[in-house]
């Protein structure tokens, strides 16, 4: 019978570090039981690798145009057809994945830095610090995010870096609340009180003792947030306020295909970028569900 070793157990009993693979084995065993999460992980790995290897896999350059071959259906020459400028859709999907995934991962990384910092400070110190930080969170939440995004990217010239920064600045609030809740619970545990008793500095308690025990909910939240960010980028690009042509993203490929004539004569053009957005978001959601079950200490091993 396997005994689950928690991070708190390791804090109280350092000798348990001699078996560092115990938690890993339990985690993977739980995760592998969720078939949808495994399928989502495999599909996501394929999408990420295909995007990273775009210069190797793509048969053309993403900016190559051939107006004589515009809106060609899928064929042996153009595997997924061409757009209205004669550009290869398959090639642009590969390069577009790089941008869409970069925006997703980059924005979530920024949101985690902000959200974890604010949530940790609010949950650990409590009192007036908690009240001020949480009221700030409430103010940010009360601002309609899509209108704020549209306003900011309309004022400043759209670009990948600016888009990542803006999305990160409005996407951290959920993470902050999750982290605050975890810290409010964990700060009263024995290993934290013991650390305070021996004079351990607050920053070390926060980042070395409490934060590792709160990583489960944070990881799940980040996984689900990436899917939402990819949808946000697609929506902005669809409105012409995101990544600007000729640089491809899945969102601006959909925007380029919204012409009524194109929709009727070349339905494959909007179908493929839309399908990839759908699959990627579903994969992240499946993985998030699998991680939530795997990291839940109450679930059966």
Helices and strands as residue ranges (DSSP letters): H 7-12, G 14-19, H 21-33, H 35-52, H 54-57, G 67-69, H 89-125, H 127-142, H 145-155, H 160-170, H 173-186, H 190-197, H 202-204, I 205-210, H 211-213, H 215-238, H 250-256, H 260-265, H 267-295
